[in-house]
């Protein structure tokens, strides 16, 4: 996935500028982005503060870690079932 040239905190500040009343076209030209990018960001980050954004990032990292752990345990479980089936237990 392509890395954005804006950090998440910059994205939130750009969205706050639009909420303050700045026109979307002016905002996009000021920051050198398309209006489609603005609306994509608004759907993802709209209404978030910096602290909420940080918490969301932490939860996403924790979720990825738990998914990896689940995959490992599931693989071990599957291997044990095959072993027991071969032994006739």
Biopython code that builds the backbone (N, CA, C, O; Angstrom):
import numpy as np
from Bio.PDB.StructureBuilder import StructureBuilder

atoms = [
    (1, "UNK", "N", (0.830, -1.172, 0.000)),
    (1, "UNK", "CA", (0.000, 0.000, 0.000)),
    (1, "UNK", "C", (0.882, 1.245, 0.000)),
    (1, "UNK", "O", (1.908, 1.282, 0.680)),
    (2, "UNK", "N", (0.490, 2.245, -0.748)),
    (2, "UNK", "CA", (1.265, 3.466, -0.868)),
    (2, "UNK", "C", (1.192, 4.278, 0.415)),
    (2, "UNK", "O", (0.123, 4.438, 1.005)),
    (3, "UNK", "N", (2.328, 4.783, 0.835)),
    (3, "UNK", "CA", (2.405, 5.594, 2.048)),
    (3, "UNK", "C", (2.019, 7.030, 1.725)),
    (3, "UNK", "O", (2.503, 7.602, 0.748)),
    (4, "UNK", "N", (1.155, 7.608, 2.537)),
    (4, "UNK", "CA", (0.712, 8.984, 2.346)),
    (4, "UNK", "C", (1.839, 9.949, 2.689)),
    (4, "UNK", "O", (2.665, 9.673, 3.559)),
    (5, "UNK", "N", (1.862, 11.065, 2.008)),
    (5, "UNK", "CA", (2.874, 12.068, 2.326)),
    (5, "UNK", "C", (2.464, 12.920, 3.516)),
    (5, "UNK", "O", (3.250, 13.733, 4.003)),
    (6, "UNK", "N", (1.241, 12.738, 3.983)),
    (6, "UNK", "CA", (0.740, 13.442, 5.159)),
    (6, "UNK", "C", (0.653, 12.470, 6.325)),
    (6, "UNK", "O", (0.259, 11.316, 6.158)),
    (7, "UNK", "N", (1.024, 12.948, 7.510)),
    (7, "UNK", "CA", (0.851, 12.123, 8.699)),
    (7, "UNK", "C", (-0.607, 12.193, 9.120)),
    (7, "UNK", "O", (-1.362, 13.044, 8.650)),
    (8, "UNK", "N", (-0.992, 11.299, 10.000)),
    (8, "UNK", "CA", (-2.381, 11.272, 10.443)),
    (8, "UNK", "C", (-2.752, 12.536, 11.209)),
    (8, "UNK", "O", (-3.881, 13.017, 11.105)),
    (9, "UNK", "N", (-1.820, 13.070, 11.970)),
    (9, "UNK", "CA", (-2.122, 14.312, 12.687)),
    (9, "UNK", "C", (-2.286, 15.477, 11.711)),
    (9, "UNK", "O", (-3.108, 16.362, 11.947)),
    (10, "UNK", "N", (-1.511, 15.491, 10.610)),
    (10, "UNK", "CA", (-1.685, 16.520, 9.590)),
    (10, "UNK", "C", (-3.040, 16.379, 8.912)),
    (10, "UNK", "O", (-3.699, 17.376, 8.618)),
    (11, "UNK", "N", (-3.452, 15.150, 8.665)),
    (11, "UNK", "CA", (-4.747, 14.896, 8.038)),
    (11, "UNK", "C", (-5.873, 15.432, 8.920)),
    (11, "UNK", "O", (-6.803, 16.070, 8.427)),
    (12, "UNK", "N", (-5.788, 15.173, 10.213)),
    (12, "UNK", "CA", (-6.816, 15.650, 11.148)),
    (12, "UNK", "C", (-6.842, 17.175, 11.158)),
    (12, "UNK", "O", (-7.918, 17.771, 11.202)),
    (13, "UNK", "N", (-5.675, 17.814, 11.116)),
    (13, "UNK", "CA", (-5.656, 19.281, 11.118)),
    (13, "UNK", "C", (-6.229, 19.841, 9.815)),
    (13, "UNK", "O", (-6.886, 20.882, 9.834)),
    (14, "UNK", "N", (-5.994, 19.172, 8.689)),
    (14, "UNK", "CA", (-6.583, 19.603, 7.416)),
    (14, "UNK", "C", (-8.097, 19.480, 7.478)),
    (14, "UNK", "O", (-8.811, 20.372, 7.018)),
    (15, "UNK", "N", (-8.589, 18.391, 8.037)),
    (15, "UNK", "CA", (-10.035, 18.215, 8.161)),
    (15, "UNK", "C", (-10.648, 19.265, 9.085)),
    (15, "UNK", "O", (-11.770, 19.716, 8.856)),
    (16, "UNK", "N", (-9.922, 19.651, 10.116)),
    (16, "UNK", "CA", (-10.418, 20.691, 11.020)),
    (16, "UNK", "C", (-10.488, 22.036, 10.325)),
    (16, "UNK", "O", (-11.372, 22.840, 10.620)),
    (17, "UNK", "N", (-9.554, 22.295, 9.390)),
    (17, "UNK", "CA", (-9.619, 23.529, 8.608)),
    (17, "UNK", "C", (-10.913, 23.581, 7.805)),
    (17, "UNK", "O", (-11.561, 24.624, 7.719)),
    (18, "UNK", "N", (-11.281, 22.444, 7.218)),
    (18, "UNK", "CA", (-12.521, 22.395, 6.440)),
    (18, "UNK", "C", (-13.733, 22.573, 7.356)),
    (18, "UNK", "O", (-14.708, 23.222, 6.976)),
    (19, "UNK", "N", (-13.674, 22.009, 8.538)),
    (19, "UNK", "CA", (-14.778, 22.168, 9.484)),
    (19, "UNK", "C", (-14.912, 23.619, 9.947)),
    (19, "UNK", "O", (-16.003, 24.063, 10.303)),
    (20, "UNK", "N", (-13.803, 24.353, 9.941)),
    (20, "UNK", "CA", (-13.819, 25.750, 10.367)),
    (20, "UNK", "C", (-14.466, 26.655, 9.322)),
    (20, "UNK", "O", (-14.746, 27.821, 9.604)),
    (21, "UNK", "N", (-14.707, 26.132, 8.120)),
    (21, "UNK", "CA", (-15.411, 26.921, 7.116)),
    (21, "UNK", "C", (-14.651, 27.166, 5.834)),
    (21, "UNK", "O", (-15.157, 27.848, 4.944)),
    (22, "UNK", "N", (-13.455, 26.632, 5.713)),
    (22, "UNK", "CA", (-12.681, 26.824, 4.487)),
    (22, "UNK", "C", (-13.299, 25.993, 3.365)),
    (22, "UNK", "O", (-13.729, 24.862, 3.596)),
    (23, "UNK", "N", (-13.345, 26.544, 2.156)),
    (23, "UNK", "CA", (-13.898, 25.814, 1.020)),
    (23, "UNK", "C", (-12.998, 24.638, 0.668)),
    (23, "UNK", "O", (-11.775, 24.713, 0.782)),
    (24, "UNK", "N", (-13.630, 23.552, 0.239)),
    (24, "UNK", "CA", (-12.904, 22.323, -0.055)),
    (24, "UNK", "C", (-11.921, 22.542, -1.201)),
    (24, "UNK", "O", (-10.793, 22.051, -1.145)),
    (25, "UNK", "N", (-12.327, 23.270, -2.235)),
    (25, "UNK", "CA", (-11.449, 23.510, -3.383)),
    (25, "UNK", "C", (-10.201, 24.288, -2.969)),
    (25, "UNK", "O", (-9.094, 23.976, -3.407)),
    (26, "UNK", "N", (-10.387, 25.303, -2.121)),
    (26, "UNK", "CA", (-9.262, 26.090, -1.630)),
    (26, "UNK", "C", (-8.339, 25.239, -0.757)),
    (26, "UNK", "O", (-7.115, 25.321, -0.862)),
    (27, "UNK", "N", (-8.931, 24.444, 0.082)),
    (27, "UNK", "CA", (-8.169, 23.577, 0.978)),
    (27, "UNK", "C", (-7.318, 22.593, 0.188)),
    (27, "UNK", "O", (-6.143, 22.387, 0.492)),
    (28, "UNK", "N", (-7.922, 21.991, -0.827)),
    (28, "UNK", "CA", (-7.206, 21.001, -1.633)),
    (28, "UNK", "C", (-6.057, 21.644, -2.412)),
    (28, "UNK", "O", (-4.973, 21.069, -2.503)),
    (29, "UNK", "N", (-6.284, 22.816, -2.967)),
    (29, "UNK", "CA", (-5.208, 23.472, -3.714)),
    (29, "UNK", "C", (-4.105, 23.953, -2.775)),
    (29, "UNK", "O", (-2.928, 23.926, -3.134)),
    (30, "UNK", "N", (-4.477, 24.388, -1.585)),
    (30, "UNK", "CA", (-3.493, 24.853, -0.598)),
    (30, "UNK", "C", (-2.540, 23.725, -0.196)),
    (30, "UNK", "O", (-1.336, 23.942, -0.062)),
    (31, "UNK", "N", (-3.084, 22.527, -0.006)),
    (31, "UNK", "CA", (-2.272, 21.407, 0.465)),
    (31, "UNK", "C", (-1.817, 20.478, -0.669)),
    (31, "UNK", "O", (-1.090, 19.516, -0.422)),
    (32, "UNK", "N", (-2.233, 20.756, -1.895)),
    (32, "UNK", "CA", (-1.783, 19.970, -3.039)),
    (32, "UNK", "C", (-2.356, 18.566, -3.057)),
    (32, "UNK", "O", (-1.621, 17.591, -3.222)),
    (33, "UNK", "N", (-3.648, 18.462, -2.889)),
    (33, "UNK", "CA", (-4.304, 17.151, -2.894)),
    (33, "UNK", "C", (-5.601, 17.255, -3.682)),
    (33, "UNK", "O", (-6.061, 18.355, -3.987)),
    (34, "UNK", "N", (-6.183, 16.123, -4.008)),
    (34, "UNK", "CA", (-7.430, 16.134, -4.766)),
    (34, "UNK", "C", (-8.621, 16.149, -3.809)),
    (34, "UNK", "O", (-8.497, 15.841, -2.624)),
    (35, "UNK", "N", (-9.767, 16.513, -4.357)),
    (35, "UNK", "CA", (-10.965, 16.523, -3.526)),
    (35, "UNK", "C", (-11.379, 15.097, -3.161)),
    (35, "UNK", "O", (-11.976, 14.872, -2.109)),
    (36, "UNK", "N", (-11.059, 14.133, -4.035)),
    (36, "UNK", "CA", (-11.347, 12.730, -3.715)),
    (36, "UNK", "C", (-10.563, 12.287, -2.490)),
    (36, "UNK", "O", (-11.078, 11.544, -1.654)),
    (37, "UNK", "N", (-9.327, 12.736, -2.382)),
    (37, "UNK", "CA", (-8.509, 12.419, -1.207)),
    (37, "UNK", "C", (-9.135, 13.013, 0.042)),
    (37, "UNK", "O", (-9.196, 12.366, 1.087)),
    (38, "UNK", "N", (-9.602, 14.256, -0.076)),
    (38, "UNK", "CA", (-10.241, 14.896, 1.073)),
    (38, "UNK", "C", (-11.433, 14.082, 1.546)),
    (38, "UNK", "O", (-11.562, 13.818, 2.741)),
    (39, "UNK", "N", (-12.305, 13.679, 0.634)),
    (39, "UNK", "CA", (-13.509, 12.949, 1.032)),
    (39, "UNK", "C", (-13.181, 11.554, 1.554)),
    (39, "UNK", "O", (-13.885, 11.034, 2.419)),
    (40, "UNK", "N", (-12.127, 10.952, 1.039)),
    (40, "UNK", "CA", (-11.687, 9.652, 1.562)),
    (40, "UNK", "C", (-11.200, 9.812, 2.992)),
    (40, "UNK", "O", (-11.533, 9.005, 3.860)),
    (41, "UNK", "N", (-10.409, 10.854, 3.240)),
    (41, "UNK", "CA", (-9.937, 11.125, 4.592)),
    (41, "UNK", "C", (-11.097, 11.441, 5.519)),
    (41, "UNK", "O", (-11.119, 10.997, 6.666)),
    (42, "UNK", "N", (-12.064, 12.209, 5.026)),
    (42, "UNK", "CA", (-13.197, 12.587, 5.859)),
    (42, "UNK", "C", (-13.991, 11.360, 6.287)),
    (42, "UNK", "O", (-14.474, 11.294, 7.417)),
    (43, "UNK", "N", (-14.127, 10.385, 5.382)),
    (43, "UNK", "CA", (-14.867, 9.177, 5.753)),
    (43, "UNK", "C", (-14.095, 8.338, 6.759)),
    (43, "UNK", "O", (-14.692, 7.660, 7.595)),
    (44, "UNK", "N", (-12.764, 8.383, 6.682)),
    (44, "UNK", "CA", (-11.960, 7.570, 7.593)),
    (44, "UNK", "C", (-11.668, 8.272, 8.912)),
    (44, "UNK", "O", (-11.775, 7.662, 9.976)),
    (45, "UNK", "N", (-11.301, 9.547, 8.852)),
    (45, "UNK", "CA", (-10.844, 10.264, 10.040)),
    (45, "UNK", "C", (-11.817, 11.333, 10.529)),
    (45, "UNK", "O", (-11.516, 12.027, 11.501)),
    (46, "UNK", "N", (-12.954, 11.483, 9.895)),
    (46, "UNK", "CA", (-13.877, 12.559, 10.253)),
    (46, "UNK", "C", (-14.333, 12.477, 11.701)),
    (46, "UNK", "O", (-14.772, 11.423, 12.160)),
    (47, "UNK", "N", (-14.231, 13.575, 12.411)),
    (47, "UNK", "CA", (-14.697, 13.650, 13.789)),
    (47, "UNK", "C", (-13.720, 13.127, 14.827)),
    (47, "UNK", "O", (-14.061, 13.055, 16.007)),
    (48, "UNK", "N", (-12.516, 12.761, 14.415)),
    (48, "UNK", "CA", (-11.543, 12.238, 15.371)),
    (48, "UNK", "C", (-10.623, 13.341, 15.869)),
    (48, "UNK", "O", (-10.277, 14.259, 15.127)),
    (49, "UNK", "N", (-10.234, 13.241, 17.124)),
    (49, "UNK", "CA", (-9.203, 14.101, 17.691)),
    (49, "UNK", "C", (-7.880, 13.356, 17.627)),
    (49, "UNK", "O", (-7.839, 12.182, 17.260)),
    (50, "UNK", "N", (-6.811, 14.031, 17.982)),
    (50, "UNK", "CA", (-5.491, 13.405, 17.945)),
    (50, "UNK", "C", (-5.408, 12.237, 18.930)),
    (50, "UNK", "O", (-4.801, 11.211, 18.623)),
    (51, "UNK", "N", (-6.014, 12.387, 20.111)),
    (51, "UNK", "CA", (-5.962, 11.312, 21.104)),
    (51, "UNK", "C", (-6.774, 10.099, 20.643)),
    (51, "UNK", "O", (-6.364, 8.956, 20.844)),
    (52, "UNK", "N", (-7.933, 10.361, 20.020)),
    (52, "UNK", "CA", (-8.743, 9.259, 19.504)),
    (52, "UNK", "C", (-8.027, 8.555, 18.357)),
    (52, "UNK", "O", (-8.115, 7.336, 18.213)),
    (53, "UNK", "N", (-7.322, 9.329, 17.548)),
    (53, "UNK", "CA", (-6.571, 8.764, 16.438)),
    (53, "UNK", "C", (-5.449, 7.865, 16.948)),
    (53, "UNK", "O", (-5.202, 6.793, 16.397)),
    (54, "UNK", "N", (-4.780, 8.308, 17.997)),
    (54, "UNK", "CA", (-3.716, 7.505, 18.604)),
    (54, "UNK", "C", (-4.285, 6.206, 19.161)),
    (54, "UNK", "O", (-3.695, 5.140, 18.980)),
    (55, "UNK", "N", (-5.409, 6.288, 19.825)),
    (55, "UNK", "CA", (-6.058, 5.101, 20.396)),
    (55, "UNK", "C", (-6.494, 4.136, 19.295)),
    (55, "UNK", "O", (-6.360, 2.921, 19.439)),
    (56, "UNK", "N", (-7.019, 4.685, 18.192)),
    (56, "UNK", "CA", (-7.419, 3.841, 17.074)),
    (56, "UNK", "C", (-6.216, 3.095, 16.503)),
    (56, "UNK", "O", (-6.314, 1.909, 16.188)),
    (57, "UNK", "N", (-5.079, 3.783, 16.368)),
    (57, "UNK", "CA", (-3.861, 3.160, 15.851)),
    (57, "UNK", "C", (-3.397, 2.044, 16.790)),
    (57, "UNK", "O", (-3.001, 0.974, 16.328)),
    (58, "UNK", "N", (-3.443, 2.286, 18.106)),
    (58, "UNK", "CA", (-3.058, 1.266, 19.078)),
    (58, "UNK", "C", (-3.959, 0.038, 18.974)),
    (58, "UNK", "O", (-3.479, -1.094, 19.040)),
    (59, "UNK", "N", (-5.255, 0.260, 18.813)),
    (59, "UNK", "CA", (-6.193, -0.858, 18.694)),
    (59, "UNK", "C", (-5.954, -1.652, 17.406)),
    (59, "UNK", "O", (-6.074, -2.877, 17.404)),
    (60, "UNK", "N", (-5.619, -0.964, 16.320)),
    (60, "UNK", "CA", (-5.326, -1.660, 15.070)),
    (60, "UNK", "C", (-4.078, -2.521, 15.206)),
    (60, "UNK", "O", (-4.038, -3.643, 14.701)),
    (61, "UNK", "N", (-3.054, -1.999, 15.889)),
    (61, "UNK", "CA", (-1.832, -2.769, 16.113)),
    (61, "UNK", "C", (-2.112, -3.987, 16.995)),
    (61, "UNK", "O", (-1.620, -5.082, 16.722)),
    (62, "UNK", "N", (-2.898, -3.793, 18.048)),
    (62, "UNK", "CA", (-3.245, -4.898, 18.933)),
    (62, "UNK", "C", (-4.062, -5.956, 18.194)),
    (62, "UNK", "O", (-3.861, -7.154, 18.393)),
    (63, "UNK", "N", (-4.978, -5.510, 17.343)),
    (63, "UNK", "CA", (-5.791, -6.434, 16.565)),
    (63, "UNK", "C", (-4.920, -7.259, 15.620)),
    (63, "UNK", "O", (-5.143, -8.460, 15.472)),
    (64, "UNK", "N", (-3.933, -6.633, 14.981)),
    (64, "UNK", "CA", (-3.028, -7.358, 14.083)),
    (64, "UNK", "C", (-2.216, -8.393, 14.862)),
    (64, "UNK", "O", (-1.995, -9.506, 14.383)),
    (65, "UNK", "N", (-1.775, -8.021, 16.057)),
    (65, "UNK", "CA", (-1.011, -8.944, 16.899)),
    (65, "UNK", "C", (-1.873, -10.149, 17.290)),
    (65, "UNK", "O", (-1.412, -11.289, 17.239)),
    (66, "UNK", "N", (-3.120, -9.891, 17.679)),
    (66, "UNK", "CA", (-4.021, -10.982, 18.065)),
    (66, "UNK", "C", (-4.338, -11.892, 16.882)),
    (66, "UNK", "O", (-4.469, -13.104, 17.053)),
    (67, "UNK", "N", (-4.459, -11.327, 15.698)),
    (67, "UNK", "CA", (-4.702, -12.147, 14.511)),
    (67, "UNK", "C", (-3.528, -13.074, 14.241)),
    (67, "UNK", "O", (-3.720, -14.238, 13.890)),
    (68, "UNK", "N", (-2.299, -12.558, 14.406)),
    (68, "UNK", "CA", (-1.117, -13.415, 14.209)),
    (68, "UNK", "C", (-1.084, -14.529, 15.253)),
    (68, "UNK", "O", (-0.788, -15.678, 14.924)),
    (69, "UNK", "N", (-1.387, -14.193, 16.513)),
    (69, "UNK", "CA", (-1.405, -15.205, 17.575)),
    (69, "UNK", "C", (-2.462, -16.274, 17.292)),
    (69, "UNK", "O", (-2.209, -17.465, 17.471)),
    (70, "UNK", "N", (-3.634, -15.849, 16.854)),
    (70, "UNK", "CA", (-4.686, -16.794, 16.532)),
    (70, "UNK", "C", (-4.274, -17.714, 15.396)),
    (70, "UNK", "O", (-4.549, -18.913, 15.436)),
    (71, "UNK", "N", (-3.618, -17.164, 14.385)),
    (71, "UNK", "CA", (-3.166, -17.980, 13.257)),
    (71, "UNK", "C", (-2.156, -19.029, 13.720)),
    (71, "UNK", "O", (-2.206, -20.174, 13.272)),
    (72, "UNK", "N", (-1.246, -18.649, 14.609)),
    (72, "UNK", "CA", (-0.260, -19.601, 15.131)),
    (72, "UNK", "C", (-0.933, -20.722, 15.921)),
    (72, "UNK", "O", (-0.618, -21.896, 15.726)),
    (73, "UNK", "N", (-1.850, -20.366, 16.801)),
    (73, "UNK", "CA", (-2.545, -21.358, 17.624)),
    (73, "UNK", "C", (-3.402, -22.263, 16.750)),
    (73, "UNK", "O", (-3.473, -23.469, 16.987)),
    (74, "UNK", "N", (-4.042, -21.702, 15.759)),
    (74, "UNK", "CA", (-4.874, -22.485, 14.856)),
    (74, "UNK", "C", (-4.032, -23.487, 14.082)),
    (74, "UNK", "O", (-4.445, -24.630, 13.890)),
    (75, "UNK", "N", (-2.857, -23.065, 13.638)),
    (75, "UNK", "CA", (-1.946, -23.962, 12.912)),
    (75, "UNK", "C", (-1.478, -25.101, 13.812)),
    (75, "UNK", "O", (-1.443, -26.255, 13.384)),
    (76, "UNK", "N", (-1.118, -24.785, 15.054)),
    (76, "UNK", "CA", (-0.709, -25.822, 16.003)),
    (76, "UNK", "C", (-1.855, -26.796, 16.281)),
    (76, "UNK", "O", (-1.636, -28.005, 16.353)),
    (77, "UNK", "N", (-3.054, -26.285, 16.435)),
    (77, "UNK", "CA", (-4.223, -27.117, 16.695)),
    (77, "UNK", "C", (-4.469, -28.072, 15.531)),
    (77, "UNK", "O", (-4.755, -29.252, 15.731)),
    (78, "UNK", "N", (-4.355, -27.551, 14.328)),
    (78, "UNK", "CA", (-4.560, -28.381, 13.143)),
    (78, "UNK", "C", (-3.498, -29.490, 13.065)),
    (78, "UNK", "O", (-3.809, -30.633, 12.731)),
    (79, "UNK", "N", (-2.249, -29.141, 13.377)),
    (79, "UNK", "CA", (-1.168, -30.126, 13.348)),
    (79, "UNK", "C", (-1.397, -31.217, 14.401)),
    (79, "UNK", "O", (-1.143, -32.394, 14.143)),
    (80, "UNK", "N", (-1.878, -30.821, 15.594)),
    (80, "UNK", "CA", (-2.140, -31.804, 16.640)),
    (80, "UNK", "C", (-3.284, -32.731, 16.255)),
    (80, "UNK", "O", (-3.227, -33.928, 16.538)),
    (81, "UNK", "N", (-4.314, -32.204, 15.620)),
    (81, "UNK", "CA", (-5.428, -33.037, 15.175)),
    (81, "UNK", "C", (-4.963, -34.065, 14.148)),
    (81, "UNK", "O", (-5.389, -35.219, 14.192)),
    (82, "UNK", "N", (-4.097, -33.659, 13.230)),
    (82, "UNK", "CA", (-3.570, -34.591, 12.238)),
    (82, "UNK", "C", (-2.726, -35.675, 12.906)),
    (82, "UNK", "O", (-2.800, -36.846, 12.535)),
    (83, "UNK", "N", (-1.924, -35.276, 13.894)),
    (83, "UNK", "CA", (-1.087, -36.235, 14.600)),
    (83, "UNK", "C", (-1.946, -37.249, 15.345)),
    (83, "UNK", "O", (-1.667, -38.447, 15.297)),
    (84, "UNK", "N", (-2.978, -36.789, 16.026)),
    (84, "UNK", "CA", (-3.861, -37.696, 16.755)),
    (84, "UNK", "C", (-4.609, -38.628, 15.808)),
    (84, "UNK", "O", (-4.840, -39.792, 16.136)),
    (85, "UNK", "N", (-4.984, -38.128, 14.650)),
    (85, "UNK", "CA", (-5.680, -38.966, 13.675)),
    (85, "UNK", "C", (-4.757, -40.063, 13.160)),
    (85, "UNK", "O", (-5.204, -41.188, 12.936)),
    (86, "UNK", "N", (-3.481, -39.756, 12.970)),
    (86, "UNK", "CA", (-2.528, -40.755, 12.482)),
    (86, "UNK", "C", (-2.243, -41.816, 13.565)),
    (86, "UNK", "O", (-2.057, -42.993, 13.256)),
    (87, "UNK", "N", (-2.214, -41.384, 14.827)),
    (87, "UNK", "CA", (-1.931, -42.311, 15.924)),
    (87, "UNK", "C", (-3.155, -43.147, 16.282)),
    (87, "UNK", "O", (-3.027, -44.181, 16.937)),
    (88, "UNK", "N", (-4.335, -42.710, 15.862)),
    (88, "UNK", "CA", (-5.548, -43.462, 16.149)),
    (88, "UNK", "C", (-6.116, -43.166, 17.527)),
    (88, "UNK", "O", (-6.805, -44.012, 18.098)),
    (89, "UNK", "N", (-5.848, -41.999, 18.071)),
    (89, "UNK", "CA", (-6.355, -41.639, 19.389)),
    (89, "UNK", "C", (-7.697, -41.069, 19.291)),
    (89, "UNK", "O", (-8.288, -40.704, 20.307)),
]
sb = StructureBuilder()
sb.init_structure("model")
sb.init_model(0)
sb.init_chain("A")
sb.init_seg("    ")
for serial, (resi, resn, name, xyz) in enumerate(atoms, 1):
    if name == "N":
        sb.init_residue(resn, " ", resi, " ")
    sb.init_atom(name, np.array(xyz, "f"), 0.0, 1.0, " ", f" {name:<3s}", serial, name[0])
structure = sb.get_structure()
